[in-house]
Amino acid sequence: MVNMEQKDKKVLVVDDAPQILTSLRIYLEKNGPYDVLLADSGEKALEILANEKVPMVISDIMMPGMTGLELLSKIRKHYPETKVILMTGHSSDKIRQDVRDSGCLHFLQKPFKLKDLRELVSQEVSEKEKDEGFFGTLKNIQLTDLIQMCCMAGVNTAIGVRQGRQNGTIFIKDNAIPHAVCGEKQGEAAFYEIISWRSGSFEALGAATIPAVTIRKAWEYLLMEGARRIDEAGDENPNSAPEPATRVLIVDDSSLFCKILTKMLSVDESIEVIGTARNGEEALEKIRSLKPEDQPNLITLDVNMPVMDGNSALKHIMIRNPCPILIISSIGSSSWQNILDFLRIGAVDFIHKPAKTDNLKNYQKHLIEKVKIVAQADATKFKILKLPKIIDKKIDISEPCRSLMVINSGAGGYGELIKLVTGITGTWNMGVIVLQSMPENFITALADYLDKHSSLTVIPLNRDVTLAGGHCYVGTNDLEITLTDTNGQYRVIEKEDIVSNKEKGHAFDSFLRSVADSFQGSLLVTLLSGAEIGSFEGLKHIKAIKIAQKTESCMVPGSLLKAVRKGIIDYELSTPDIAKHVWDWGTDHPIRLKSQR
């Protein structure tokens, strides 16, 4: 009999056939010191590997979803110290060739003798123990110190690093660092990400196969550059400590969607889902029951729920316990007005529920980004916006605009944007371009809403439009557009050389450059809460009056604060004062008002 206390060598078996999983588990645990973990898919196997140190994986090749070969590829990329044995009952010349090319440890053709499998596992685990040499704990040593020692000594090894749920691997060979991987990042980006972690654990994994050579710079340069980046990050946030996780309360009447949302958010270690509620009343009860230090940093809220709907819950929350609210709701023809009302009475931002046509991986990434941005909002700064009056007169003009105002707004800026656009009452030959952080299919609804309450004619910003005075054009701030001048006719057109994988604010940066180069009239740029500015180069380049909403009144002031500190901003004003400034700026261009048909 094997002593159960010695069963500390984990082996993960992956197969979509339950009977095979069961039989292998029973046999291996009975005949060896193994703790056998089971997974019925490649996806489940990766979840286990993310949370357990497993030296050996035995996987079937032909499985629904992720195949064994695809699983092997991911294991070699993220867990190079883990050995893999592949097995299949569907052998063919192609499969045998694929297995040879994959570089797996061993390949077994079903049916095989369980004794042969046990001997393979025993042999490889024992071999790994022989090669391990000394082991122990190093105290008061930094990851960079270990990397330097390995590089100087010419040690060939992989260093596995873990911080919370994040894992990374740095490969060292022949006095160089040829490769690093961290999540989806590879090469230098992965290396700098790993060594920027303030805490965690690391382990020398021994010599490992290097998947690819992605780094060609000397190890001395990499460590010095990494130190420089860490110092710069420290300068921006002196005496910084690891941030506590963002506590999220999910409110939705669908238990299935609550589970989906919880799973999506929980992959990020900086986010903690502290609970769910089926309606507004249950949410308020949960909030009341929590200690002050355990209150949520963010609440996701559905629009339509039984007992107490999202609208009523939002009003109660903003009165009793102001907290950043992210609306997550299905989008239908009648939903837009509800969402706009939510944004008007306190919600910071919104995102639609995933649809069948959505790429869930991209949706998850966007959701996590949105949660992190909204969680930064200071909900105590929000003031409920009274519903603006419907305007029955429009500015009457048919000439091209001779002055241009560009408004950039983001999370927490919807209310300020509505106040500003509806507060512009001048009679001058001015065009307005609004770039708001929002889904593209929300543009028309926001434009229609603003049009009803503004003396400007508000329309969506199409991909090819000639700017006219008295008009306001609404688009998203990630739309790749440029401004051109054709004989005094200013056109906004979609760019042909669209940049992929661009940073936040890149499109705004690029658009301002084109405005600076082409527009001959007066220019005014206004930044509202949550504006995504980019590198600031566009703001520096353009010769315009630059106004920022007062940062102390912003729900999400981050980028505006940076612009103010850089000395780029001419004025910090409240939204009503911005509207007054626009009036003063444009009063030299009087025109008439006409009745709206």
N, C-alpha and C positions, 0 to 999 in steps of 0.2 A: 504493500500500500504506500502511496505517496503522502507524505506529511502535508496536510492542507496549509500549514503555516509557511511552507516553502513555495507555494504557488504564486510566485511574484513575477514570472516571465510571461508577459502578455503576448498573445497571438490573436490576430484578428482574422476571422474567416468571413469571406464575402461571397454570397451565392444567392440567386433568386429562388432556389429550391429549398423549402423549409426542412425536408427530410435529410438533405445533405448537411445543412447547417447543424442539425441536431446530432446526427451520427458522428460528425467530425469533432464536435464539442465533447461528446461523451468519451470518445476514444482518446483524444489528446489529453484530456484532464485525468483520465484513468491511468494513462501510461506515461505521464511526464509531469514535471513541475510547472504546469502551464495554467494561466488564467485565460480562458478562451472567450473572446468577445465576438459577437455575431452582428452581421449587417446584411440586409437582404437587397442592397443596391450600392452602387458606387458612391452615390450622393450621401447615403447614410454612413458609409465607411469614412468619408472625409470629415463628417461631423464628429465621429469618434476620434479620429486622429488629431483633430483640432483641440481636443480636451484630454487626451490620454497619450502617454509615451508608449508606443508600440514598436518593438524591434522587428517583428515579423508579421507580414500579411500574406494570407493564402486566398487567392481570388479566382473565381470562374472568369472566363473570357466573354462568353456570350450571355449578356444580361440585358434586359430592357433598359432604356435610358443610357446611362454611362456604361460603356463596355469595360472589361477588365484591362484592356490595353490603354484606354483613356485614363482609367484610374491609376495605372502604373506610371503614366506620363506625369500626372499631377503629384504623385507620391515622390517621384524622382526630383521634381521641381521644388516642392515645399518641405519634404521630409527625406532628404537624401540618405540619412543614416538608417532608414527602414528598409529591410530586405523584403523582396516580393517573390512568391512562388505562384505561377499561373497554372490553371488546370482547365480542361475543356473536354466535352464529349462530342464536339463538332469539328474535328480536325480536318484540315485541308492543306494543300500546298501553300496557299496564300496565307492562311493563319500561321502555319509553321514559319514562313518567311517573316511575317510581321513580328512574331515572337522573337526570332533571332535578331531582327533589327532593333527591337525594343530594349535589349540588354537586360532582360529579367534574370533572376537568379537561377531558377529551375522551371521546367515546363513538364507537366504531367498530363498524360492522355487518359481520360476516363474510359472504362473503369480502371482503377489502379489499386494496388494493395495498400491498405492503411498503414501497414508496417513500413512500407517504403517512404510514405509521407512523414511518418514519425521520425524515421532515421534522418531524413533530410532536415527537418526542423531542428532536431537535437544537434546534428552536425553543425549547422550554421549558427545556432545560438551559442554552442560551446566554442566555436571558432571566434565568434565576436568577443566572448569573455577572455579568450587567450590573448587577443590583440589589445585589450583595453589597458593593460599596464596598471600604473598607479591611479588611484582615484581618491578624491577627498574634497574638502571645501576650501576655497580661497576667500579670505576676508580682506576687506579694505583694498580691493583691486578694482580698477575700472575696466570696462570692456575694451577701451582703446589701448590700455596697458597690455592686455592679453593679445590683442591683434599685433601690437608692436613686437612683443616677445616672439610670437610665432613667425612673423616675417623675418626678423633678424636671425632667428635660429634656423631658418630654412625648413620649418616644419610643414608638412603637407597635411592639411586637415580642413574640415568644415566646422564652423562654429555656429551652433544653433542658439538663437536668442529668443526669449519670450518676454512680452510685457502684457499682462492680462490675457486677453484673447488674441493678441497679435503675435505672430510668429515670423521670424526672419532667419535667413542663413547667409553667412559670409564664407566664401571659399578661399582658402589660402594654399598656394602651390608655388614652389620654386621661388621663394622670396618675393611673391607678388600676390595681388588680390585680383584674380581674373573674373570673378563673378559674385554677384549678391542678388538675393531675391527676398522680397517682402510683400506678401499679398499679390497684387497685380503688377507691382513695380519690379523692375529688374535693373541691373547695372548700377551706375553711380547713384541714381535716384533712390534705389533700394538701400544702398550702403549708407547714404546720408540720413535716410529715414531711421534706420536701425540705431546708428550711433547717437541720434538725437534723443533717444528714449532716456528719461531721467532715472528710471529704475527698472528692475526686472531680473531675469535669471539667464545665465548662459552656460553652454556645455560644449566642450571640445568633442566632436563626433568622430574623429579619426578621418583617415583618407576617404574621400567620397568622389563618385563620378561627377565631373563638372558638366552640367547640361549644355553650357555655351560660354564662350568668352565674350563678355559684355563690357569689361573694364580693361583699359590699356594704360591707364596712368599709374605712376609709381605709388607704392603704398605710403611713402612719406608725404607726397602731395595730398593724397586722399585724407589722411589723418589731420593735416594742417588745415585743409579746406573745411573738413567737418567741424573742427574746433572753431574756425572763423564763423561758420553759420550758427553754431550754438551760441557763441558770444553775441552775435547780432540779434538773435531771438531773445537773449537775456536782456539786451539793451532796450528792446521794445517793451519788455515786460519785466522790469527789475524785481528781484526778490520773489520771483514767481514760484509757486508750488504746484504740484499736480492738481488739476481741476477736479472737483468732485463730479460724479456722474450726473447728467441731466435727468431729473426725475419726471417721468411722463405718466399722466393719467389718460387712458383711452375711454372715450364715451361714445358708444354706438350700440344700437339695439340688436345688431347681428353678432351673436357669439362667435360665429365662424370668422367674420371680418376682424373681430378683436384678436382672435388667435393669429390670423395672418399678419396683422399689423404688429403684434407683439413679437412674432418670429422675425419679421423684417427689421425691426428696430434693435432687437437684442443682439444682432451680429456685431454691432458697434459697441465696444466696451465703455464708451463715454456716455451711453444712454442706458437708463434703467427704467423699465416699465414697472411702476409701483402698484398698478391695479387697473381694473376695467369697471365700467358702469354701463348699464343697459339704457339709461335715460338720464335726463337732467336732474331729476329728484334724487336718484341714487348717487349721482356724482356729487351733489351738494352734501349729502349725508356722509360720503366718504371723506370729503374735504374737511367737514366739521370734526370728524373722528380722529384726524391726524394731528400730531404734535406740530408746533410751529416749525421745528427743524426738519420735519418729514413732509412738509407741504410740497405739492408738485411744482416743478419749474415751468412746466408747459402742460396744457390740456388740449388733446385733439377732440374735436366736437363734430358730430354729425348734425345735419340740418333738421331732418325729419325723424322724430322719435315719439313713441307713445308716452303717456303720463305727463311728462314735461319735455317740450321740444327744445331744440338747440337755441332758438331765439330767447325764450324765457330763461333758460339756464345761463346763457351768456350775460344777460342783464343782471341776474342775481350774483354771478361770480364777480363781475366788474364792480358791483357795489360792496359786496362783503369781503371778498378775497381777490383783489385784482391780480390776474395771472395771465401770461401770454397765451392766447388762444389760436390754434391752427385749425381752420375748418377743413375737414376731409369729407367730401360728399360726392355722391353720384351727380353727374352733369346731365340735365335735361333742359328742354326748352323753357320750363318754368323755374329752373333753379337759379338762373343768373340774378334775378331781382332779389331773391332770398340771400344769396351770397353777398351782394352789394349792401344789403341792409345790415348783414352781420359785420361787414368791414366798417360800416358807418357807426355802429354802436359798440365797437371795441375789439373785434378780431384783428389780429396782426396780419394774417395772410391766409391763403387757402391752397389746397391741392386736391385734384379730383381723385376719386377712388379708381384703382386700376381697372381698365377695361380688357376684354378678351384680346384685343389687338395690341395691347401694350407689351413691350419687352420688360418682363418683371425685374430683370437685373438692373436695367436702366432706371425703371421706376423706383426701385429700392434705393439706388444711389441718390436720385433726386429727392426722395422722401427724407433720407437721413440729412442731406444738405439743408433742406428746408427746415427740419426740426431744429438743427443746430443754430440756424440764423434766427428763427422765431424765438427760441429760448433765451436769446440775448436781450429781447425787448423788455423795456421797463413799462409795464402795463399801468403803473400809477400815473404816468404822464399823459395817458389818453383822456381826451374830453369828447363826450358824445357829440357827434355832429348833427345839428338839426337838419331835417330834410329841406334842401334848398327849394326855393320857389321855382315854378315852371315859368320860363321866359317865352313870351310870345313875340319878341322882336329880335331880329338878327342884324349884325353889322352889315351894311349894304356896300359892297365893294366888288369890283370886277377886275381890278388891276393886280399884277403880280406883287407880292409883298416886298417892301423896301426895308423892313426890319424883321428880325427873327429871334424868337425866344425858344430855347431848348430846355425842357424840363426832364430831369432824371429822377425817378422815384422807385422805391423798393418796398421791402417789408415794413409795415407800420406807416407807410406813406399814402395809402389810399385816401384816408380822410383828409389829409393835408392837400392832396392833389385835387380832390373834389372842391375843397374850399377855395383853392387858388384859381382853378379854371372858371368856376362859377363866379368868382369875385372880380374877374377882369371885365371891366365895364367901359373901357376907353373907346374912343372913336378914331382909330388910327389904322394906318395901312401896315398891319403887323400879321405875321404868321406865327403859329405856335406848333412845336413838335413835342409830343409827350412820349417818353420812353419809360414804360413801367415794367417792372419785373412781374410777369404773369404768363399763364398759358396762352398760346396763340389764339385758341378758340374762345378766349374771353375778350378779345379786342373789340369785336363788334358790340357786345353787350355794354362794355364800359363806355365806348364812344356814344352809343345811343343814349345812355343815362346822362352823360355830361352834356350832350346836345340839347336835351330837354330843359336843362337848367342853366345854360350859358348863353350869352349874347353872341358868342362865337359860333360858327357852323363847325360842329365837331364830327369828324368822319374817320374811319380806319385809315391807317397809313399803308397804302398799297405799295406794291413793289416797284411801281413806276408812276409817280405823281408829280404834277407841276404845282408848286406852292403858290397859294393866293392869299392876299390880305384878308383879314377877318375870319380865317379858317384855322382850326386846330386839328392836327393829325395825330392819331393815337396808335402806337405800336409797342412792341416788346423791346426791352433794352438788350436783348441778345440777337436782334435782327441785324444781319450784315448788310448795311446800306451805305451809300455814299451820296454826296450832294454835288451836282454839276451846274455850271452856268452856261446857258446857250442863249447868247444875245439878250441878256437881262432876264431870261426865263430860268428860274431856279427849279431844277428837277431833283427829286430823291428817287434813286433807283437801287435795285438789289445788286450787290457786288457779284462779280463773276468768280473772283479768286477767293472763295470762302475758306477761312482757316478752320481746320478741324482741331478738336481737342483744345480749343482756346480757353484761356483763363476767364474768370468772371470779370465783366467790364471791358473785355477786349473790344467788343463791337462798338461800345460807346466811345472808347478811346479813338478808334479808327474813324468813326463818323465825325467827331469833333475836328479831327485833322482835315477832313475833306471840306467841312464848313469853313474852317479858317482859311483854306486855300482858295475857295471859290466864291464865298458870299461877300458882296461888296458893301452891303448896308450895315446898319447898327445891329449888334449882337448882344444877347443877354442869355446867360446860362444859369439855371436854377437847380439846386440839389435838395431833394427832400429825404425824409427818413428812409434808411435802408438802400440808398442809391448805390448801384454797383459801378464804380468809377474806373476800375482797371489800374493801369500803371501811373496815372496822373499826367502822362505825357500830353494827351489831348488837351487837358485843362491848361497845362503850361503853354502849349503851342498857340492856342486860340486867343486873339485879341478881342476880348469881350468883357462886359461887366459880369462878375461871377458872384452869385448870391447863394448862401446856404441857409436852410432853415436853422433857427437857433438850436444848437446841439442840446441845450438843457430841456428843450421841448420835444426832442426826437425820441421815439420809442426805440429805434435802432440807430444810434448815432455813429457807429464805428468808422465808416469811411469818411463821413463828414468831418469828424474830429481830426482825422489824419490830414485832410485837405486844409483845414484851418491851421493846424500846426505847421504845415509846410509853407504857409503864407500865400497860398494860391487864391484864397477867397477874399473878395473885396468887402462884402457885407454879410453879417449874420443877422437875420431878421425873422420875426414871427410871420406866419403865413399871411395874415391880413396886411402886415406892413410890406410884404413882398408885392401883393396886389397893388398897394398904393404906389410903391416904387415903379412898378410897371406903368402905371398911369402917368407918373411924372416923366418917365423915360420916353413915352410915346405921344405926348400931347401936341407935338409939332406936326402931326399928320391927321387933322380932323376929317371925319367922314360922317355919313348919315346912318341912321337906323331905319330898317324897314320891317314891316309886319311879317311874321312868319306864317306861311300858308299852311 
